[in-house]
Amino acid sequence: MIVRACHAGGVSADPSSRSAGRSPDRPSMPVSVKVAVGVLAALALLLLFSGVVSLALRDSIVDGFLEAQPDLERAEVDQFVLIGLVRDIAVGLLCAAAALFLPQRRRWARWAGLLGALFLGALTVVSMVTAGGLSPFTLLLVVLCAAAATSLLARTTTEWLPPVARRPG
């Protein structure tokens, strides 16, 4: 005779009684939030990587600009490159913070992610128009920014976040 023992204790056979580790006051994360977190994390990685590489290769980048346009001053080009890499690192950190804190249901993370995505998207579109061209990296940034903004503005994202606390008085 084979005897099977269950070591799990009081486990209910009713699947509807299982909460899968979620409490009633903490609803599951909707798809729009998961998409926003993933896209914001991807933007953060791309921007931080770009900023670090630009910092490491700053002199080469400046030399490349000066070869293409010799009438520019070196200090001018150096300042332009420095501003670009500081911008990439700042927006990358903003997107990273939003990606980290949005799953914790922080309302400010939604607005931080939206600010970062819209700022970067608008800046990228303006640079595409003024440069008169489109690179694969630029197109990727625009698509990721649009996806992040759409997901952050989705009704399901707004409803999932806790309501704003009203102050008494």
C-alpha positions, 0 to 999 in steps of 0.5 A: 500500500502506497501512502501519499502525504501532503506537507503543504498543510491546509491547502484548499482545493478550490482554485478561487480561494487562492490569491497567488500572493496578492492581497485584496488591497493590492490589485495585480499590475495591468498590462499597460503598467508592465509595458510602461515599466519595460519601455521606460527601463529600455529607454533608461538603458539606452540613454545611460549607455549612450551617455557613458559611451559619449563620455568615454569617447568625448574627444573622438566625438568632438574631433569627428564634429570638427572634421565634418565642420572645420569652421566651428570652434573646439570649445563650442563643439565640446560644450555641445557634446557635453550638454548632450551627454548630460541630457542623456544621463539625466533623462536616463536616470529619470526613466530609470526612477520611473521604471523602478517606482511605478511597480510600487504604485508611486503616482509621481513615477507615472508623471516622471516617466511621462515627462521623460518620454515626452521630452525625449520624444519631442527632442528626437523629432525636432532633431530629426526634422532639423537634421533632415534624416532618420537613423535606426536609433532615432526611430527606435527612440521615437517608437519607445517614447510613444509606447511609454507615453501611451502606456502611462496615459492608459486608463488602466494605468491611471485606475491601478495607481492609488487615488490622491490622498485628500487632506482634511480641513 
